[in-house]
Amino acid sequence: MKTDLLNTIGMSRENIEGLLESALRFKHGDDVSKPLAGKSVALVFFNPSLRTRASMQVGIYELGGNAVVLEPGGTSWTLEYREGAMMDADKTEHVAEFVRVLERYCVALGVRTFAPLKTWQEERTDPVLNAFARYASVPIINLESAMHHPCQSLADMLTIREKLGAGRKRVVLTWAWHPKPLPMAVPNSFALAAAQMGHDLLIAHPPGYELDEELMDTSRKLADDSGGSLEITNDIEAAFSGAEVIYAKSWGGKEFYGNSEQETITRARYRRKWIVDEEKMARTNDAIFMHCLPVRRNVIVTDGVIDSAASVVIDEAENRLHVQKAVMAQLLGE
Ligand code: CP
């Protein structure tokens, strides 16, 4: 029976902590095993990437394996994912064949497929990623889908633990203004993992930028089970008080999916207020500043904050490499 990493929903806290321990062993050179020796892993990118692509390629190499990088519509054929589709338009190959061919060469497939931000009810089901998982008999690793970015959230949890030690922390996930709507995979996965790790999570966003209701209910329950908490506020000024972690991210409002022009107009009012700056950071309990990157300087966060000692964004990016090695060693090792 294959195991996928599509999100962290089904993972126990012990499982996550085990992955973080494994990641630290890789990071500190205490684990130099090569569980991918003689094996290849396909990395399928429908969208651009710096960190995910580079860290996966390097991680596969360091585990003794070979990465096969494919970009549907670029370096490989355009792909259809819908079952029963009449393929008489612009799509050349179906995921059914794409996956079944690749798994004759590769022991796993990593997939990056962003939300197009067109149809909320459809995209919240992660249709493209789930098509890969449905057709594949080898593990699928989510490299950021419409709804989840588990490799990022695991690296985030590792970074919090490294910087602040193990145990419950006061964590704030804050929405930030950005000139255009962005997917919500990163905040979803961060909220979920922070809840699973038993942190006290406060999510700050303007009205209309609620994350997925079902996922928030799940996260709240997981937080309760882990001894943590999950609260939501529309007050960014109050949110920073006493925080030990500030995690900034912008995302699009569900009601604006398919209407990005209207959203751009609506969100303009939040530009000056919803930014992480020195004044807000001064109200925290010496919080670290986190962002998944790429980040727009002086839009999401000021130069003064991202260049300060509080900023851990580069260590956070480095930790992608170590947690992904831990994930691949667990999923693909003998
Ligand atoms: N954080 C992250 O996934 O970065 P990339 O989009 O560059 O891969």
Boltz pocket constraint, residues with backbone or C-beta under 6 A from the ligand:
constraints:
  - pocket:
      binder: B
      contacts: [[A, 48], [A, 49], [A, 50], [A, 51], [A, 52], [A, 53], [A, 143], [A, 144], [A, 152], [A, 292], [A, 293], [A, 294]]
      max_distance: 6.0
